[in-house]
């Protein structure tokens, strides 16, 4: 098995506001392989907990033409250009700041404590990282939700068991978040459970 190595610098062959497609030549021994890679700015997802409850959103998703239960979420950077300026830096610091902002805007809660939990990668030829953060200390904002035009997001507190049932019956469709929640329930089986 031969290791792939970059043969020449990437070439951006398409660039929109949030996605770009990159052409990358890789070399495996003497053989050249051309990859087309889709890249977009990272996003942040929030695991907001109190005791044995978790805040989730129920929102209309146009790609599903239906409502879906999700973790609160948002962009780390608003554009690819902004992401490009910071790509070589510590993106986690930007994700934590974006998490605080999204917490306030999507849920009406002010995060007093936000900590990194996990990163979910898209892998293969798609670069789109999701940073998952736990918020377990918060207060209500006076403004409540500050949704963008066209967003239809309701927040609901569910027990951990109710979240597991939503996942079990396919009512939570974002696969990477399901994987991270599985990891969360394995890692913190007692920490957030009411005594």
C-alpha positions in Angstrom: 0.0 0.0 0.0 1.4 3.3 -1.0 0.9 6.6 0.8 -0.8 9.4 -1.2 1.2 12.6 -1.5 0.2 16.0 -2.9 1.7 16.2 -6.4 1.0 20.0 -6.9 -0.8 22.7 -5.0 -4.6 22.6 -5.0 -6.5 24.5 -7.7 -9.9 26.1 -6.9 -12.1 25.3 -9.9 -15.3 26.7 -8.5 -16.0 29.1 -5.7 -19.4 30.2 -4.4 -20.3 32.0 -1.2 -20.2 28.9 1.0 -18.8 26.0 -1.1 -15.7 25.7 -3.2 -14.5 22.8 -5.4 -10.8 22.0 -5.4 -8.8 20.0 -7.9 -5.9 18.2 -6.2 -3.3 16.0 -7.8 -2.1 13.2 -5.6 0.7 10.8 -6.3 0.8 7.1 -5.3 4.2 5.9 -6.3 4.5 6.7 -10.0 0.7 7.0 -10.5 -1.1 10.4 -10.5 -4.6 10.5 -9.2 -6.8 13.6 -9.5 -9.3 14.4 -6.7 -12.1 16.8 -6.7 -12.7 18.0 -3.2 -15.7 20.0 -2.0 -14.9 22.4 0.9 -17.0 24.6 3.1 -16.6 26.6 6.2 -17.0 24.7 9.5 -20.1 24.8 11.6 -20.8 24.5 15.3 -23.4 22.3 17.0 -24.5 22.8 20.6 -25.3 20.2 23.2 -27.2 22.3 25.8 -27.9 20.4 28.9 -29.4 20.9 32.4 -29.7 17.8 34.7 -31.1 15.0 32.5 -32.6 17.4 29.9 -31.3 18.6 26.5 -32.4 21.5 24.4 -33.1 20.6 20.8 -34.6 22.5 18.0 -37.5 21.5 15.8 -37.1 23.3 12.5 -38.3 23.2 9.0 -35.6 21.8 6.6 -36.1 22.6 2.9 -33.9 19.6 1.9 -36.3 17.3 3.7 -39.4 19.3 3.0 -40.3 18.5 6.6 -39.5 19.4 10.2 -36.5 17.7 11.8 -35.2 17.6 15.4 -31.6 19.0 15.6 -29.0 20.3 17.9 -28.8 24.1 17.8 -26.2 25.1 15.2 -24.7 27.8 13.1 -21.7 28.8 10.9 -18.3 29.5 12.4 -17.6 31.9 9.5 -20.2 33.6 7.3 -18.2 33.3 4.1 -15.5 31.1 2.5 -13.3 34.2 2.3 -13.5 34.7 6.0 -12.8 31.0 6.6 -9.8 31.2 4.2 -8.3 34.1 6.2 -8.3 31.9 9.3 -7.9 28.4 8.0 -4.3 28.0 9.2 -5.2 29.2 12.7 -6.9 27.5 15.7 -10.4 27.1 14.3 -11.7 25.7 17.6 -11.3 29.2 19.2 -13.5 30.6 16.5 -16.0 27.7 16.9 -16.4 28.4 20.6 -17.1 32.1 20.0 -19.6 31.2 17.2 -21.2 28.7 19.6 -21.9 31.5 22.1 -23.4 33.7 19.4 -25.6 30.9 18.0 -26.7 29.9 21.4 -28.1 33.4 22.0 -29.6 33.8 18.5 -31.2 30.3 18.1 -32.2 29.5 21.6 -32.4 32.8 23.5 -29.9 31.5 26.0 -26.6 33.2 27.0 -23.9 30.6 27.4 -21.9 31.2 30.5 -19.9 28.1 30.0 -19.1 26.4 26.7 -16.6 23.6 26.2 -15.5 21.6 23.2 -16.7 18.0 23.0 -16.0 16.5 19.6 -15.4 17.2 15.9 -17.3 15.3 13.2 -15.6 15.3 9.8 -17.4 14.7 6.5 -14.3 12.7 5.3 -13.5 11.4 1.8 -13.6 14.2 -0.7 -15.7 16.6 1.4 -14.2 18.9 3.9 -16.8 20.2 6.3 -16.1 19.9 10.0 -18.8 20.2 12.6 -17.5 21.3 16.1 -19.7 20.1 18.9 -19.7 22.0 22.2 -21.4 21.4 25.5 -23.2 24.3 27.2 -24.2 23.4 30.8 -24.3 26.9 32.4 -26.5 29.6 30.9 -29.1 32.2 31.5 -32.0 33.5 29.5 -31.5 36.5 27.3 -34.0 39.4 27.3 -34.3 39.3 23.5 -35.1 35.6 23.4 -34.5 34.1 19.9 -33.0 36.3 17.2 -33.7 34.2 14.1 -32.7 35.1 10.6 -35.3 35.9 8.0 -36.9 32.6 6.8 -35.8 30.5 9.9 -38.6 28.5 11.5 -37.1 27.1 14.7 -38.9 26.0 17.8 -36.9 25.0 20.9 -37.9 22.1 23.1 -36.4 20.6 26.3 -36.4 16.8 26.1 -35.1 14.2 28.5 -32.2 12.1 27.4 -34.5 9.1 27.0 -36.8 11.2 24.8 -33.8 12.2 22.7 -32.8 8.5 22.3 -36.4 7.7 21.2 -36.3 10.5 18.6 -33.1 9.0 17.2 -34.4 5.4 17.4 -37.5 6.3 15.4 -35.8 8.4 12.8 -37.1 11.7 13.9 -33.6 13.1 14.1 -32.0 12.9 10.7 -28.6 14.6 10.9 -26.4 11.6 11.1 -23.2 13.2 12.4 -25.1 14.7 15.3 -26.6 11.3 16.1 -23.1 9.8 16.2 -21.9 12.6 18.6 -25.0 12.2 20.8 -24.3 8.5 21.0 -20.8 9.4 22.2 -22.1 12.0 24.6 -24.5 9.4 26.2 -21.7 6.9 26.6 -19.3 9.4 28.1 -21.6 11.2 30.5 -24.2 8.6 31.6 -24.4 10.0 35.1 -23.0 13.5 35.1 -26.1 15.3 34.0 -28.7 13.0 35.5 -30.8 14.5 38.3 -29.8 13.1 41.7 
